[in-house]
């Protein structure tokens, strides 16, 4: 992603009236290993939902494109990777936990 920044105060630098281009690194993975969570709700029409870390209170947003399988429902046990985006943390690579 690319961000543009213009100088806040003209005169701070001789070329302060020009915009500068800064490259922003891609979203880092917060947890390299998959975490386990429970689907709190998922709305297939709009294609978004929330899941909660198993045994915790933190909930994370996800979209249909973050799902590895179709048909997740409330209460499903899943694994996911936590990532940081522009608007905060979100769940990615969501798949059934497959615990026996």
Order of alpha helices (4+ residues) and beta strands (2+ residues): beta-beta-beta-beta-beta-beta-beta
